[in-house]
Amino acid sequence: MAGVGLFDKQAEVYLSVRPKYPSDWFSRLSALTPHHSLAWDAGTGNGQAAMGVAEFYDQVIATDVSEPQISLSMPHPKVKYVHTPPSMSDDELIAMFGGEGMVDLGTVATAVHWFDLPRFYSVVKRLLRRPGGVIAVWSYKRFTIDNAPPSLELAMRRFLESTAPYRNPGTSFVRDEYKTLPFPFESVGSLGSEGEPLMLEMKQEASFEVCLGVIKSWSLISTAKEKGVDLLNEGVVKELETAWGGTEVIRTLNYNAFMLVGKVPN
């Protein structure tokens, strides 16, 4: 249901450098569902969110259209990873969960903006347990660097400006912090609803190498390469590294995150 191939080439770097989702997010979501038998992590990628969900649910089925991402997923005794190609029908997908109304919690971490939303939401409404089932989607914007010196802010601004022609239209929902993302579900608690996402924060301590890895994991880097443009050529990397302060310097990356949570309308 997500864009096929968008992150295939960056699967390994994605696994090693992307920030970890705070554990309290999963604790808060778990508190919303009266049952904790089965969860679905859609667009699971390397399984980062699935691992967090598994701390609170008996079983997690984690799906993705990307075989390279699934092949690098992190093993967990409660998580079953499944490659779900676009050719899989909705009925086949639902049967994989044991039928309709079987899922207590559905999650999509940093991926729903790539999905065929009408199709995905239709499947969600069939799979969620009624009453009690909950769907949560979240993402985050590109990082800022805490206490960055002016030279680093300038270098990053120049680099980001160079990426503009290669941004995928699907990321407009992310730039809008999911405020414009369609989300046809009833509000649950105070964790964000259609048009009013819950704003959250993630932090990541990073060396320049990790920061560069995060940038390399962006889909637009691959998009530009396919068009013959190396956004991270030697000169750009050297400029960013010098402005960063060298390979030994550790800085804090700050990600503004946003979440929508809901249940199937009665």
N, C-alpha and C positions, 0 to 999 in steps of 0.2 A: 504493500500500500504506500510505501515511501518511494522517493525518487530512486530508480535503480542505478547503481554504479556511482553515485555521487561521492561516496567515501571509500570505495573499494581500494583505490590506490594509496590512500592514507591510513589504511586499517591499522598497521603496526604502530605508526607514530601516534595515532589517535589513542590507542590503548595505553601508551607509555606516558603521555603528558597531559591529557585532559584533566581538569579539576574534579575532585571527588564531591559527590552530593552529601551535604550534612545529614547525619543519622537522624537528627530530630525531625527532619522532613518526613521520613518514613514512619516514625513513631506517631506523628500527628495524623497522618493519613490512616494508619492502622486503627487509631482510636475512633474513626468515623464509621467503620464497618463492624456490625455485630458478629459476623462470621469471618473466619480466617483460614478457610480450607484451600481456596484456589485463587491465584492472581495471574494476571496477564500483563507482561511487559512487552509492548509493541514497539517495533523499531529499536530493538534492544542494543544493537551495535555490538560492543564487546561485553555487554552484560553488567555494566557498572550499576545501573539502577536496579536490575534484577537481583543483584546481590544484596542491596539494601532492603528491598521488599521481602526477600527470603528470610530475613531476621524476624518477621512478624507473621508469615503465612506458611501453611503446611507444604504447599507446592506452588511453584511459579513456572508458568510456561512462557518462555522468552522467544519472540519471533523477530525475524528480519528478512528483508529481500536480498540482503548482501551476503553471499557465501563467504567472501574473505573476512568480513566482520565476525560472522558466526564461528568461523574456523579458529579465531583468536579469542573466543569468549572464555571468561574465567570460570572454571569448574566449581560447582557447589552441589552438595547432595540434594538440595531441595529444588534446584533449577534444571529444567529441561529446555535445551536450546533447539529450535526448529527453524530450518530455512523455509520461508514461505514465498515462493516466486509469485509474480503478478498473475501467472496463469492459474493459480489455485483459486477455486471458486469460494464464495462466501459460505456456502453450505459445507464445503470440505473443511474450511477453517473452523467453523462452529462445531463440527463433528469431532474435531481434534480435542476440544475441551469437554466432550461428553454431552454436547447438546446445549440448548438455550437455557439461560438463567443459571449458569453454573459458576460465574466469575464474581468473586467478592470485591476485588479491586483491580481496575485497569490503570496502567500507567504508560505514559509516553514521555520520555526524557529527551529534550532537545532534538525532536524529530517530527512532531505532528505537523509542522508548517510545510513539510515535504509531501504530506499524504494527500491522497484523493479523499478530501474531507467528507463529502456526502456518503461515499461508500464506507469509509471507516466508521463514521458515526452510526450508520445503519447497523453494522456488525456489532458495535458496542452495545446498542440498545437491545439487541437480541441476546447478547452474552451475559450482561450484568444481571445478578440476582435481584429479584424484586419481592419484597422491599429489601433494602440494605446495601445493594451494590453501588460502588462509587467509581468514577473515572477521574483521573488527575493527569493534567498535561502541564509541562513546564519547559522553560528554556532560559537562556541568559544571553546578554549582549556581550560584545567584545570587551575585553578587560580594560581597565585603567590601571595605572601603576601608582601606588601610594607614594607620596613624597618624591615623585620623579623630578630630577633637576630639569631646568628649562631646556637644555640641549637635548635631553631624551624626549621630552614632550614634543619638541620641534621635529626631531627625526621620525618619531612615530606618526605625527600628523602628516608629514610628507609621504611616508610610506602608505598610510591609509588612503590618502587622496589618490595614489597611483592604483589602488585596487578597485576604485569605483566602477570602471567599465566592465568588470568581470563578476559583479555581484549578481547572484541569482534572484529573479523576481520573488521566489518563494520566501526569501529572507526578509521581505517587507514586513511580514507579521512579527518577526523578531525585532526589527528596528522600531516597530510600534509597541513593543513590549506586550504583545498579545492582546492589546486593547481592541484591535479590529479583527481578531481571529474569531470566526463563527464557532460557537460552543453551545449547542442546543440542549442544555441540561439544566435542571433545577439547582439552585444554590444549596450548598451543604456547609453548615457552620460558617466560618469567616475566612475560608481559605481561597477566596477569589471566585468570581463568577463572570459570565460573558460581559465584556466591556469594562470590567473592574477587576483586573488581576491582582492577586496578592503579591506585593513586592518583597523580595527576599535578597539575601546577600551571600556570596561565597567568597572566600579568600584562599589564595594559594601562594605559598612561599616558593620562589622560583629563582634559579640561576638563569643566566642569559641563554644557555643551551635549552633549558626547559621552556622558556618564553618563546624561543625560536621554534621549538617543536610544536607548541600550541598554534603558532601562526601557520606552520607548514600543514597542520591538520585541517585548516579551513578549506572548504570546497572550492572557493574561488581561486586558490593557488593552482589547483589542478586544472580548473577551467582555463586559466590564463596560459598554462603550459600547452594545453591542447591547441591554443591559438598562436603558439610560437612565442609567447612572452614569458620571460622568467622574472617574476616580481621580486624574487629573492636572489638576485644575482650577487656576485661576489662583492661588488661595490656597496650595494644596499646593506648586505649583512655586516660588512665592516663598519659602515656608518652607525648602524644600530648598536653593534657591540661596543664601539668606542663611546657612544653616548650613554650606554648602559653603565659603563665604568669598568668593564673587563669581565672575564669569565668567572672570577672568584666572588663577585658581588652578588648577594642575595637580595632580591626585592620582593615586595608583596603585590601580587596581582589581585585586583578587586573586580569581581563580576557582579553586575546587577542582574538578578534573576527575577522571574515572574511566573506565577502558577495560577491555573484555573482548575477548580474542582466542582464536580456536580454529580447528580443522580438522574436516572431516567424519570421524566415527568410522569405524574400519575394520569 
